[in-house]
Amino acid sequence: MSKSVNQVILIGNVGKEPEIRVFDNGIKVATFSVATSTGGYKKQDGTDVPEKTSWHNVVAWRGLADISEKFIHKGDKITVIGSISYREYEKDGSKKFITDILASDLVLMGKSDTSTKPPITANDIPANDFHPVQDDLPF
């Protein structure tokens, strides 16, 4: 059996405020979009190739949904680490396909407007998402 990997790393800007849903069992999910761009350039013949922006749907569950709700805002620079997930549904007799990025880690890289948002503190991180490093190695 060969090993396979499904891992995505996106660095981009949040395109909309996270949409938060809480299910009947109390589980929370956040969804938001992230834009990544490839820089424009000029070909050797002088033709300009414009910048291209791609939009990605990000889904964050449980503790990451809490962090998304509190700290992620439209325009923020963010790194999303996760995996690609595909889903489909039928609407008006035709199949629709959606690609999501299921977040396993979120790194906040910069705020769009730091003057109106408080800084992140240790009290803001949900207890079940904090895993301290244990340095009890025998060497």
Backbone torsions as a table, in degrees:
resi	resn	phi	psi	omega
1	MET	NA	129.1	-179.8
2	SER	-89.0	151.5	179.8
3	LYS	-79.5	143.7	176.6
4	SER	-132.1	157.2	-176.5
5	VAL	-135.2	134.4	173.6
6	ASN	-127.6	89.2	-178.6
7	GLN	-136.4	137.6	-179.7
8	VAL	-126.8	138.8	170.9
9	ILE	-126.6	117.2	178.3
10	LEU	-114.8	136.2	171.2
11	ILE	-124.7	116.3	-176.7
12	GLY	-166.1	-161.9	-177.9
13	ASN	-114.1	140.3	179.4
14	VAL	-69.2	131.0	-175.4
15	GLY	-92.4	-21.8	179.2
16	LYS	-153.5	159.1	176.8
17	GLU	-59.9	140.1	178.1
18	PRO	-58.8	137.8	174.3
19	GLU	-96.0	123.6	-174.8
20	ILE	-108.3	133.0	173.5
21	ARG	-128.5	142.7	176.0
22	VAL	-120.8	125.1	-179.4
23	PHE	-82.0	167.1	-178.7
24	ASP	-56.1	-31.6	-179.0
25	ASN	-84.2	4.9	176.5
26	GLY	90.9	-5.6	179.8
27	ILE	-73.5	135.1	-176.7
28	LYS	-108.3	143.5	175.4
29	VAL	-135.3	140.7	176.7
30	ALA	-119.1	138.8	174.3
31	THR	-127.0	139.5	177.2
32	PHE	-158.8	167.0	-179.3
33	SER	-107.5	150.8	175.8
34	VAL	-129.4	134.0	178.0
35	ALA	-102.4	131.0	171.9
36	THR	-119.2	146.6	-176.5
37	SER	-131.7	143.3	170.1
38	THR	-100.5	136.2	-176.4
39	GLY	-66.7	147.3	174.4
40	GLY	-73.9	162.0	179.4
41	TYR	-155.3	173.7	179.5
42	LYS	-115.9	127.1	178.2
43	LYS	-70.2	166.7	179.8
44	GLN	-60.5	-30.3	-179.6
45	ASP	-82.2	3.5	177.4
46	GLY	93.1	-2.6	179.9
47	THR	-73.8	130.3	176.6
48	ASP	-81.5	131.3	173.3
49	VAL	-106.8	116.4	-174.7
50	PRO	-71.5	160.5	174.3
51	GLU	-60.8	143.2	179.2
52	LYS	-118.6	127.6	179.8
53	THR	-107.8	133.5	175.4
54	SER	-114.5	141.6	179.5
55	TRP	-108.8	137.6	-176.7
56	HIS	-125.7	135.2	174.4
57	ASN	-87.1	124.9	-179.5
58	VAL	-112.4	135.9	177.9
59	VAL	-122.5	123.9	-179.9
60	ALA	-123.0	128.7	-177.0
61	TRP	-105.3	158.2	170.8
62	ARG	49.8	-117.8	-176.4
63	GLY	-60.7	-36.4	177.3
64	LEU	-68.3	-29.1	174.8
65	ALA	-67.5	-39.3	176.4
66	ASP	-60.9	-46.3	179.1
67	ILE	-63.1	-42.1	178.6
68	SER	-59.7	-44.1	-178.5
69	GLU	-62.8	-40.7	-174.7
70	LYS	-82.8	-36.7	-165.3
71	PHE	-121.7	-14.5	-176.7
72	ILE	-98.5	130.3	-178.0
73	HIS	-138.1	157.3	178.8
74	LYS	-51.1	130.9	178.1
75	GLY	94.3	-15.7	-178.7
76	ASP	-65.3	144.5	172.9
77	LYS	-83.8	133.4	-173.5
78	ILE	-147.4	149.8	168.9
79	THR	-110.4	129.4	177.7
80	VAL	-116.1	125.2	174.2
81	ILE	-113.7	131.0	-177.5
82	GLY	-175.6	-153.3	-179.2
83	SER	-134.1	157.6	178.9
84	ILE	-84.0	136.7	177.2
85	SER	-132.4	138.0	179.4
86	TYR	-114.3	140.4	174.3
87	ARG	-142.6	161.0	180.0
88	GLU	-142.9	156.1	176.0
89	TYR	-150.3	166.5	-179.5
90	GLU	-112.2	133.3	179.0
91	LYS	-139.7	127.5	179.7
92	ASP	53.0	37.4	175.7
93	GLY	81.7	1.1	178.3
94	SER	-122.8	147.2	-179.6
95	LYS	-79.4	137.7	176.1
96	LYS	-116.3	138.6	-178.9
97	PHE	-117.9	138.1	-178.5
98	ILE	-129.7	136.6	174.8
99	THR	-110.7	125.9	179.0
100	ASP	-117.9	155.0	168.7
101	ILE	-106.6	115.0	178.1
102	LEU	-86.5	108.4	-174.2
103	ALA	-70.7	133.7	171.2
104	SER	-111.7	-15.5	176.6
105	ASP	-157.4	144.1	177.5
106	LEU	-128.2	133.1	176.9
107	VAL	-122.3	117.9	178.7
108	LEU	-81.4	121.3	-173.7
109	MET	-106.1	-18.9	-179.5
110	GLY	-179.8	144.2	-178.9
111	LYS	-94.5	149.3	176.9
112	SER	-74.1	-31.4	179.7
113	ASP	-152.9	93.3	-174.9
114	THR	-75.7	-13.6	-175.7
115	SER	-70.9	-22.1	-176.9
116	THR	-108.1	-0.5	-177.4
117	LYS	-118.7	134.9	178.9
118	PRO	-71.9	154.3	177.5
119	PRO	-69.4	156.7	177.8
120	ILE	-75.9	135.1	177.0
121	THR	-124.0	169.5	179.9
122	ALA	-61.4	-29.3	179.5
123	ASN	-69.4	-17.3	-178.0
124	ASP	-83.1	-16.3	-178.0
125	ILE	-86.5	125.1	179.0
126	PRO	-58.0	140.1	-175.1
127	ALA	-58.0	-37.8	-177.3
128	ASN	-74.8	-8.7	178.9
129	ASP	-101.2	-2.8	-177.7
130	PHE	-96.9	122.9	-179.3
131	HIS	-126.8	95.3	-178.2
132	PRO	-66.7	150.0	177.3
133	VAL	-74.4	132.3	178.5
134	GLN	-105.2	120.9	-175.9
135	ASP	-108.0	61.8	179.4
136	ASP	-113.8	30.2	179.6
137	LEU	-70.7	145.3	-176.2
138	PRO	-74.9	4.7	179.8
139	PHE	-135.6	NA	NA
